Amino acid sequence: MNYEAEPLSRVFIELGPLTIYWYGVIIAAGAYLGLVLALREAERIGVSKETFVDLVVYAIPIAILCARIYYVAFEWERYAERPLIDIVAIWEGGIAIHGAIIGATLTGLIFARVRKVSFWKLVDIAAPSIILGQAIGRWGNFMNQEAHGGPVSEEFYNNFMQHLPNFIINQMAIDGILYHPTFLYESLWNITGFTLLIILRKYNPIRGEVFLSYVIWYSFGRFFIEAMRTDSLYMIWNLRTAQVISVVLIVWAICTIIYRRYFLKIRVHYNRIDQK
């Protein structure tokens, strides 16, 4: 449906030649809040803050780099003309969370082996922080007017969207057309997931299952939300990349839980519990 509105400014502040965008500020805020939460949990379960901070120092830049590489790889035509300029312009948007997850997970695996700490313990600490950071980070997409869905029908607007705050509705009106705020759907899904992971972490003693549950929860929601988006990355045969990766991750996480529970059950039987 048609809806005319003035969008919010993408610029947070301008300091002479330096322009700071809301996108970067919001992403940084999500990362900082997630780090504070993770450090508190690390301290609670006896993991030194220094160890976790050292992991974050490596994981965050590698995750951002992998998120950008992942996105550019599937959108190469968009960057091929001026790669040295456009690829660096990350403040314009264009990072893929699946790339970040893959990069951060591999970093955590290598870090754990080098430092001789439990990989599963580290990722269980990190999982709620990651999904909380994702929930916050989607509002960076909101400020950029990206990661939205298709046009909204008048029926959907009357039944649902008109009840949203005006600033959300106005920002989703692009060139006179009102679009689905899929950034909001995913943000709410992730906040719900964050709450469930905090509860699971309190009551589930099996190391690694908080992280694996995060993978399942996020991927399940992303599969359906991705189907609504208009800016999807695509693989061969017109398959949406995020949906394919989501299915792969769900299958991997479920199989890993089943295998580890069976394996741990055998170990428990012989009183040799080792959850590394």
Backbone hydrogen bonds in HBPLUS format (Angstrom, degrees):
<---DONOR---> <-ACCEPTOR-->    atom                        ^
c    i                          cat <-CA-CA->   ^        H-A-AA   ^      H-
h    n   atom  resd res      DA  || num        DHA   H-A  angle D-A-AA Bond
n    s   type  num  typ     dist DA aas  dist angle  dist       angle   num
A0178-LEU N   A0001-MET O   3.04 MM 177  5.82 164.2  2.06 173.1 178.2     1
A0003-TYR N   A0176-GLY O   2.78 MM 173  5.07 154.2  1.85 122.7 131.2     2
A0022-TRP N   A0010-ARG O   2.89 MM  12  5.70 164.9  1.92 149.3 154.3     3
A0012-PHE N   A0020-ILE O   2.71 MM   8  5.51 146.6  1.82 140.2 151.1     4
A0013-ILE N   A0020-ILE O   3.15 MM   7  5.34 157.2  2.20 140.9 145.6     5
A0020-ILE N   A0013-ILE O   2.86 MM   7  5.34 176.4  1.87 175.1 174.3     6
A0015-LEU N   A0018-LEU O   2.71 MM   3  5.00 161.9  1.74 160.4 163.6     7
A0018-LEU N   A0015-LEU O   3.03 MM   3  5.00 157.5  2.08 124.8 121.6     8
A0025-VAL N   A0021-TYR O   3.21 MM   4  6.52 162.8  2.24 150.6 155.8     9
A0026-ILE N   A0022-TRP O   2.83 MM   4  5.95 167.1  1.84 161.4 163.3    10
A0027-ILE N   A0023-TYR O   3.07 MM   4  6.25 163.1  2.10 148.3 153.3    11
A0028-ALA N   A0024-GLY O   2.93 MM   4  6.02 162.8  1.96 147.5 152.6    12
A0029-ALA N   A0025-VAL O   2.89 MM   4  6.07 151.0  1.97 144.0 152.5    13
A0030-GLY N   A0026-ILE O   2.99 MM   4  6.22 158.6  2.03 150.4 155.1    14
A0031-ALA N   A0027-ILE O   3.02 MM   4  6.29 156.6  2.08 148.0 154.5    15
A0032-TYR N   A0028-ALA O   2.90 MM   4  6.08 157.8  1.95 149.3 155.4    16
A0033-LEU N   A0029-ALA O   2.98 MM   4  6.13 169.0  1.99 151.3 154.2    17
A0034-GLY N   A0030-GLY O   3.01 MM   4  6.09 157.9  2.06 143.0 149.6    18
A0035-LEU N   A0031-ALA O   2.95 MM   4  6.13 149.4  2.04 142.5 150.8    19
A0036-VAL N   A0032-TYR O   2.99 MM   4  6.30 161.3  2.02 155.3 159.3    20
A0037-LEU N   A0033-LEU O   3.09 MM   4  6.32 163.0  2.12 149.1 153.4    21
A0038-ALA N   A0034-GLY O   2.94 MM   4  6.12 158.3  1.99 147.0 153.2    22
A0039-LEU N   A0035-LEU O   2.90 MM   4  6.08 158.9  1.94 154.4 159.4    23
A0040-ARG N   A0036-VAL O   3.20 MM   4  6.41 152.0  2.28 144.9 151.6    24
A0041-GLU N   A0037-LEU O   3.16 MM   4  6.48 156.1  2.22 146.1 152.4    25
A0042-ALA N   A0038-ALA O   2.82 MM   4  6.05 157.0  1.87 151.2 158.3    26
A0043-GLU N   A0039-LEU O   3.00 MM   4  6.13 160.4  2.04 143.9 148.6    27
A0044-ARG N   A0040-ARG O   3.03 MM   4  6.22 148.6  2.13 139.6 148.5    28
A0045-ILE N   A0041-GLU O   3.10 MM   4  6.38 150.3  2.19 151.7 157.2    29
A0047-VAL N   A0042-ALA O   2.80 MM   5  4.81 151.8  1.88 152.2 148.5    30
A0046-GLY N   A0043-GLU O   3.41 MM   3  5.22 159.8  2.45  96.7 102.4    31
A0051-THR N   A0048-SER O   3.16 MM   3  5.39 123.6  2.50 100.3 113.0    32
A0052-PHE N   A0048-SER O   3.32 MM   4  6.74 160.2  2.36 149.9 154.3    33
A0053-VAL N   A0049-LYS O   2.81 MM   4  6.01 161.6  1.84 157.0 162.8    34
A0054-ASP N   A0050-GLU O   2.92 MM   4  6.03 156.6  1.98 143.8 150.3    35
A0055-LEU N   A0051-THR O   3.08 MM   4  6.38 150.7  2.17 141.6 149.3    36
A0056-VAL N   A0052-PHE O   2.94 MM   4  6.26 160.7  1.97 150.8 155.5    37
A0057-VAL N   A0053-VAL O   2.90 MM   4  6.13 154.5  1.96 152.2 158.9    38
A0058-TYR N   A0055-LEU O   3.13 MM   3  5.44 129.8  2.40 102.8 114.9    39
A0059-ALA N   A0055-LEU O   2.75 MM   4  5.90 169.3  1.76 157.2 161.1    40
A0060-ILE N   A0056-VAL O   3.00 MM   4  5.66 172.5  2.01 145.1 147.3    41
A0062-ILE N   A0058-TYR O   3.30 MM   4  6.31 158.3  2.35 148.6 155.0    42
A0063-ALA N   A0059-ALA O   2.75 MM   4  5.78 152.9  1.83 149.5 157.7    43
A0064-ILE N   A0060-ILE O   2.96 MM   4  6.20 162.9  1.99 156.2 160.0    44
A0065-LEU N   A0061-PRO O   2.93 MM   4  6.08 159.7  1.98 144.0 150.1    45
A0066-CYS N   A0062-ILE O   2.85 MM   4  6.01 162.8  1.87 149.9 154.6    46
A0067-ALA N   A0063-ALA O   2.82 MM   4  5.95 151.3  1.90 145.5 154.1    47
A0068-ARG N   A0064-ILE O   2.98 MM   4  6.20 151.3  2.07 145.3 152.3    48
A0069-ILE N   A0065-LEU O   2.90 MM   4  6.15 164.9  1.92 152.1 156.6    49
A0070-TYR N   A0066-CYS O   2.87 MM   4  5.89 164.0  1.89 146.9 151.6    50
A0071-TYR N   A0067-ALA O   3.15 MM   4  6.26 160.8  2.19 137.5 142.6    51
A0096-ALA N   A0067-ALA O   3.12 MM  29  4.75 161.3  2.16 109.3 114.6    52
A0072-VAL N   A0068-ARG O   2.87 MM   4  6.05 173.8  1.87 159.4 161.2    53
A0073-ALA N   A0069-ILE O   2.86 MM   4  5.91 154.2  1.93 148.5 155.7    54
A0074-PHE N   A0071-TYR O   3.20 MM   3  5.51 129.0  2.48 102.7 114.4    55
A0075-GLU N   A0071-TYR O   3.04 MM   4  6.19 117.1  2.45 139.1 156.1    56
A0075-GLU N   A0072-VAL O   3.11 MM   3  4.87 144.5  2.24  94.5 105.2    57
A0078-ARG N   A0075-GLU O   2.96 MM   3  5.63 141.3  2.12 118.8 128.7    58
A0079-TYR N   A0076-TRP O   2.93 MM   3  5.25 139.2  2.10 107.7 119.3    59
A0080-ALA N   A0076-TRP O   2.81 MM   4  5.72 130.0  2.06 157.9 173.5    60
A0085-ILE N   A0082-ARG O   3.17 MM   3  5.60 137.9  2.36 110.1 121.1    61
A0086-ASP N   A0082-ARG O   2.85 MM   4  5.84 167.1  1.87 177.7 175.1    62
A0087-ILE N   A0083-PRO O   3.09 MM   4  5.40 155.0  2.15 131.3 139.0    63
A0089-ALA N   A0086-ASP O   3.21 MM   3  5.18 132.5  2.45  94.7 107.2    64
A0090-ILE N   A0088-VAL O   2.66 MM   2  5.57 139.0  1.82 112.1  98.1    65
A0092-GLU N   A0089-ALA O   3.16 MM   3  5.81 163.7  2.19 114.4 119.4    66
A0093-GLY N   A0090-ILE O   2.93 MM   3  5.39 157.2  1.98 117.1 120.8    67
A0099-GLY N   A0096-ALA O   3.01 MM   3  5.43 125.9  2.31 108.3 121.4    68
A0100-ALA N   A0096-ALA O   3.22 MM   4  6.65 151.0  2.31 145.2 153.7    69
A0101-ILE N   A0097-ILE O   2.85 MM   4  6.14 158.9  1.89 154.4 159.5    70
A0102-ILE N   A0098-HIS O   3.02 MM   4  6.18 166.3  2.04 148.8 152.1    71
A0103-GLY N   A0099-GLY O   2.95 MM   4  6.09 165.2  1.98 147.2 151.8    72
A0104-ALA N   A0100-ALA O   2.84 MM   4  5.94 166.9  1.85 153.8 157.6    73
A0105-THR N   A0101-ILE O   2.90 MM   4  5.93 158.1  1.95 147.4 153.8    74
A0106-LEU N   A0102-ILE O   3.06 MM   4  6.20 166.1  2.08 151.3 154.7    75
A0107-THR N   A0103-GLY O   3.03 MM   4  6.16 153.0  2.10 141.9 150.0    76
A0108-GLY N   A0104-ALA O   2.87 MM   4  6.09 156.9  1.92 146.0 152.2    77
A0109-LEU N   A0105-THR O   2.92 MM   4  6.18 151.0  2.01 146.8 154.8    78
A0110-ILE N   A0106-LEU O   3.05 MM   4  6.28 165.3  2.07 150.6 153.3    79
A0111-PHE N   A0107-THR O   2.86 MM   4  5.97 164.7  1.88 152.6 157.8    80
A0112-ALA N   A0108-GLY O   2.88 MM   4  5.94 160.4  1.92 144.6 149.8    81
A0113-ARG N   A0109-LEU O   3.19 MM   4  6.40 155.1  2.26 142.6 148.6    82
A0114-VAL N   A0110-ILE O   2.96 MM   4  6.21 160.0  2.00 153.4 159.0    83
A0115-ARG N   A0111-PHE O   2.86 MM   4  6.00 166.8  1.87 157.2 160.9    84
A0116-LYS N   A0112-ALA O   2.77 MM   4  5.51 113.4  2.22 131.5 146.5    85
A0117-VAL N   A0112-ALA O   3.00 MM   5  4.98 154.8  2.06 136.1 143.8    86
A0122-LEU N   A0118-SER O   3.17 MM   4  6.43 159.6  2.22 145.7 150.6    87
A0123-VAL N   A0119-PHE O   3.01 MM   4  6.31 164.3  2.03 156.6 160.2    88
A0124-ASP N   A0120-TRP O   3.01 MM   4  6.02 145.2  2.14 139.1 148.1    89
A0125-ILE N   A0121-LYS O   3.15 MM   4  6.38 151.0  2.24 143.7 150.6    90
A0126-ALA N   A0122-LEU O   3.07 MM   4  6.34 151.2  2.16 142.4 150.8    91
A0127-ALA N   A0123-VAL O   2.89 MM   4  5.83 146.3  2.00 145.1 151.5    92
A0129-SER N   A0126-ALA O   2.98 MM   3  5.28 115.1  2.42 108.5 124.9    93
A0130-ILE N   A0126-ALA O   2.88 MM   4  6.08 150.1  1.97 157.2 166.9    94
A0131-ILE N   A0127-ALA O   3.14 MM   4  6.44 167.3  2.16 161.3 162.1    95
A0132-LEU N   A0128-PRO O   3.02 MM   4  6.11 149.8  2.11 142.1 150.8    96
A0133-GLY N   A0129-SER O   2.88 MM   4  6.03 157.4  1.93 144.3 150.8    97
A0134-GLN N   A0130-ILE O   2.91 MM   4  6.22 147.7  2.01 146.0 155.4    98
A0135-ALA N   A0131-ILE O   2.99 MM   4  6.18 152.8  2.06 139.1 146.0    99
A0136-ILE N   A0132-LEU O   3.04 MM   4  6.35 157.7  2.09 151.3 156.5   100
A0137-GLY N   A0133-GLY O   2.77 MM   4  5.84 158.8  1.82 145.0 152.4   101
A0138-ARG N   A0134-GLN O   3.07 MM   4  6.20 142.4  2.22 147.7 153.3   102
A0139-TRP N   A0136-ILE O   3.02 MM   3  5.80 157.0  2.07 120.7 127.2   103
A0140-GLY N   A0137-GLY O   2.84 MM   3  5.34 152.7  1.91 113.5 122.4   104
A0141-ASN N   A0138-ARG O   3.09 MM   3  5.14 121.8  2.44  93.9 107.6   105
A0142-PHE N   A0138-ARG O   3.12 MM   4  6.52 144.4  2.25 136.7 146.9   106
A0143-MET N   A0139-TRP O   3.10 MM   4  6.35 152.4  2.17 137.5 142.5   107
A0144-ASN N   A0140-GLY O   3.14 MM   4  6.42 143.0  2.29 139.4 149.5   108
A0146-GLU N   A0141-ASN O   2.99 MM   5  5.15 171.6  1.99 146.4 148.9   109
A0145-GLN N   A0142-PHE O   3.07 MM   3  4.97 155.6  2.13 101.1 108.7   110
A0230-THR N   A0148-HIS O   3.31 MM  82  6.69 153.2  2.39 160.3 154.3   111
A0149-GLY N   A0180-HIS O   2.82 MM  31  4.52 176.7  1.82 140.5 141.6   112
A0180-HIS N   A0150-GLY O   2.92 MM  30  5.76 155.5  1.98 155.6 160.3   113
A0152-VAL N   A0178-LEU O   2.77 MM  26  5.75 162.2  1.80 153.8 152.9   114
A0157-TYR N   A0153-SER O   3.01 MM   4  6.27 158.4  2.06 149.0 155.3   115
A0158-ASN N   A0154-GLU O   2.97 MM   4  6.17 163.6  2.00 150.0 153.8   116
A0159-ASN N   A0155-GLU O   2.96 MM   4  6.10 152.1  2.04 146.9 154.7   117
A0160-PHE N   A0156-PHE O   2.86 MM   4  5.71 148.0  1.96 146.7 153.7   118
A0161-MET N   A0156-PHE O   3.25 MM   5  6.52 155.5  2.32 136.6 141.8   119
A0162-GLN N   A0157-TYR O   2.88 MM   5  5.49 154.9  1.94 154.4 149.1   120
A0163-HIS N   A0160-PHE O   3.04 MM   3  5.82 160.9  2.08 122.8 128.8   121
A0164-LEU N   A0161-MET O   2.98 MM   3  5.43 165.6  2.00 116.1 120.8   122
A0168-ILE N   A0165-PRO O   3.11 MM   3  5.65 136.8  2.30 111.6 122.0   123
A0169-ILE N   A0165-PRO O   3.29 MM   4  6.68 164.4  2.32 152.7 156.7   124
A0170-ASN N   A0166-ASN O   2.79 MM   4  5.92 171.5  1.79 160.2 162.6   125
A0171-GLN N   A0167-PHE O   3.20 MM   4  6.11 151.1  2.28 129.0 136.3   126
A0172-MET N   A0168-ILE O   3.09 MM   4  6.27 137.0  2.28 143.7 154.7   127
A0172-MET N   A0169-ILE O   3.16 MM   3  5.23 132.0  2.40  97.3 110.2   128
A0173-ALA N   A0170-ASN O   3.20 MM   3  5.30 161.6  2.24 104.0 108.6   129
A0179-TYR N   A0172-MET O   2.94 MM   7  5.43 159.9  1.98 142.2 148.0   130
A0174-ILE N   A0177-ILE O   2.83 MM   3  5.31 148.6  1.92 159.4 149.6   131
A0177-ILE N   A0174-ILE O   3.04 MM   3  5.31 166.9  2.06 113.1 117.0   132
A0182-THR N   A0180-HIS O   2.93 MM   2  5.60 134.9  2.14 104.3  91.2   133
A0184-LEU N   A0181-PRO O   2.82 MM   3  5.37 130.5  2.07 111.9 124.2   134
A0185-TYR N   A0181-PRO O   3.24 MM   4  6.73 151.6  2.32 145.1 153.3   135
A0186-GLU N   A0182-THR O   3.01 MM   4  6.19 167.0  2.03 150.5 152.9   136
A0187-SER N   A0183-PHE O   2.94 MM   4  6.08 151.8  2.02 140.5 149.2   137
A0188-LEU N   A0184-LEU O   2.94 MM   4  6.12 166.1  1.95 154.8 157.1   138
A0189-TRP N   A0185-TYR O   2.98 MM   4  6.17 154.9  2.04 143.9 151.6   139
A0190-ASN N   A0186-GLU O   2.88 MM   4  6.05 155.0  1.94 147.9 154.3   140
A0191-ILE N   A0187-SER O   2.95 MM   4  6.21 151.0  2.03 146.2 154.2   141
A0192-THR N   A0188-LEU O   3.04 MM   4  6.25 158.5  2.09 147.3 152.5   142
A0193-GLY N   A0189-TRP O   2.96 MM   4  6.22 153.3  2.03 141.3 149.4   143
A0194-PHE N   A0190-ASN O   2.78 MM   4  6.02 150.6  1.87 146.7 154.6   144
A0195-THR N   A0191-ILE O   3.12 MM   4  6.40 159.0  2.16 146.8 150.9   145
A0196-LEU N   A0192-THR O   3.06 MM   4  6.38 160.9  2.09 150.4 155.5   146
A0197-LEU N   A0193-GLY O   2.88 MM   4  6.06 154.5  1.94 151.4 158.4   147
A0198-ILE N   A0194-PHE O   3.06 MM   4  6.29 154.4  2.13 149.5 155.7   148
A0199-ILE N   A0195-THR O   3.17 MM   4  6.47 156.3  2.23 146.1 152.2   149
A0200-LEU N   A0196-LEU O   2.84 MM   4  6.06 160.9  1.87 148.5 154.5   150
A0201-ARG N   A0197-LEU O   2.79 MM   4  5.91 157.1  1.85 147.5 153.5   151
A0202-LYS N   A0199-ILE O   3.10 MM   3  5.25 132.0  2.34  98.6 111.4   152
A0203-TYR N   A0199-ILE O   3.24 MM   4  6.57 143.9  2.38 146.7 156.0   153
A0203-TYR N   A0200-LEU O   3.16 MM   3  5.31 124.9  2.48  97.9 111.2   154
A0204-ASN N   A0200-LEU O   2.78 MM   4  5.50 151.5  1.86 160.7 162.4   155
A0209-GLU N   A0206-ILE O   3.35 MM   3  6.13 168.4  2.36 137.2 140.2   156
A0212-LEU N   A0208-GLY O   3.05 MM   4  6.29 164.7  2.08 149.5 154.3   157
A0213-SER N   A0209-GLU O   2.89 MM   4  5.73 145.9  2.00 130.2 139.2   158
A0214-TYR N   A0210-VAL O   2.96 MM   4  6.21 145.6  2.08 140.6 150.3   159
A0215-VAL N   A0211-PHE O   3.01 MM   4  6.40 155.8  2.07 149.6 155.5   160
A0216-ILE N   A0212-LEU O   3.09 MM   4  6.37 157.6  2.14 143.1 148.4   161
A0217-TRP N   A0213-SER O   2.83 MM   4  5.99 172.2  1.83 154.6 157.1   162
A0218-TYR N   A0214-TYR O   2.88 MM   4  5.93 171.1  1.89 157.9 159.8   163
A0219-SER N   A0215-VAL O   3.06 MM   4  5.90 160.2  2.10 140.3 146.6   164
A0220-PHE N   A0216-ILE O   2.92 MM   4  5.93 156.8  1.97 149.1 155.3   165
A0221-GLY N   A0217-TRP O   3.20 MM   4  6.43 171.7  2.21 154.2 155.5   166
A0222-ARG N   A0218-TYR O   2.87 MM   4  6.00 162.1  1.90 153.4 159.5   167
A0223-PHE N   A0219-SER O   2.95 MM   4  6.02 148.8  2.05 143.4 150.3   168
A0225-ILE N   A0221-GLY O   3.01 MM   4  6.20 166.2  2.03 157.4 162.0   169
A0226-GLU N   A0222-ARG O   2.80 MM   4  5.62 155.5  1.85 144.5 151.1   170
A0228-MET N   A0225-ILE O   2.98 MM   3  5.44 152.4  2.06 111.7 120.1   171
A0229-ARG N   A0226-GLU O   3.11 MM   3  5.26 146.4  2.23 104.2 113.7   172
A0241-THR N   A0233-LEU O   2.82 MM   8  5.52 158.7  1.87 132.8 139.5   173
A0235-MET N   A0239-LEU O   2.67 MM   4  5.19 164.9  1.69 160.1 165.7   174
A0239-LEU N   A0236-ILE O   3.26 MM   3  6.05 159.2  2.30 120.9 124.5   175
A0243-GLN N   A0240-ARG O   3.14 MM   3  5.45 123.7  2.48 103.2 116.9   176
A0244-VAL N   A0240-ARG O   3.10 MM   4  6.44 161.0  2.14 157.4 162.9   177
A0245-ILE N   A0241-THR O   2.91 MM   4  6.13 173.3  1.91 164.1 165.5   178
A0246-SER N   A0242-ALA O   2.91 MM   4  5.89 149.3  2.00 135.2 144.3   179
A0247-VAL N   A0243-GLN O   3.05 MM   4  6.27 159.7  2.09 147.4 151.3   180
A0248-VAL N   A0244-VAL O   3.04 MM   4  6.33 164.8  2.07 152.7 157.0   181
A0249-LEU N   A0245-ILE O   2.86 MM   4  6.06 161.6  1.90 152.8 157.6   182
A0250-ILE N   A0246-SER O   2.93 MM   4  6.12 156.8  1.98 149.6 155.8   183
A0251-VAL N   A0247-VAL O   3.02 MM   4  6.22 169.2  2.03 155.4 157.7   184
A0252-TRP N   A0248-VAL O   2.91 MM   4  6.09 163.3  1.94 149.4 154.7   185
A0253-ALA N   A0249-LEU O   2.87 MM   4  5.98 164.8  1.89 149.6 153.7   186
A0254-ILE N   A0250-ILE O   2.97 MM   4  6.13 167.4  1.99 153.9 157.2   187
A0255-CYS N   A0251-VAL O   2.97 MM   4  6.07 167.3  1.99 152.2 156.3   188
A0256-THR N   A0252-TRP O   2.90 MM   4  6.02 151.9  1.98 146.0 154.4   189
A0257-ILE N   A0253-ALA O   2.95 MM   4  6.19 156.2  2.01 148.3 154.1   190
A0258-ILE N   A0254-ILE O   3.00 MM   4  6.25 167.0  2.01 154.1 157.2   191
A0259-TYR N   A0255-CYS O   2.89 MM   4  6.04 165.0  1.91 148.5 153.2   192
A0260-ARG N   A0256-THR O   2.88 MM   4  5.94 168.0  1.89 149.9 153.8   193
A0261-ARG N   A0257-ILE O   2.88 MM   4  5.95 155.6  1.94 148.5 155.4   194
A0262-TYR N   A0258-ILE O   3.03 MM   4  6.17 159.0  2.08 146.4 152.1   195
A0263-PHE N   A0259-TYR O   2.81 MM   4  5.98 163.7  1.84 151.4 156.9   196
A0264-LEU N   A0260-ARG O   2.73 MM   4  5.77 164.6  1.75 146.8 151.4   197
A0265-LYS N   A0261-ARG O   2.88 MM   4  5.90 146.2  2.00 137.2 146.6   198
A0266-ILE N   A0262-TYR O   3.12 MM   4  6.42 154.5  2.19 147.2 152.6   199
A0267-ARG N   A0263-PHE O   3.07 MM   4  6.40 157.4  2.13 145.8 152.3   200
A0268-VAL N   A0264-LEU O   2.73 MM   4  5.91 155.7  1.79 150.2 156.9   201
A0269-HIS N   A0265-LYS O   3.03 MM   4  6.19 153.2  2.11 142.4 149.2   202
A0270-TYR N   A0267-ARG O   3.15 MM   3  5.30 128.1  2.43  97.6 110.2   203
A0272-ARG N   A0267-ARG O   2.81 MM   5  5.02 178.4  1.81 144.5 144.9   204
A0271-ASN N   A0268-VAL O   2.88 MM   3  4.69 161.5  1.92 104.9 109.2   205
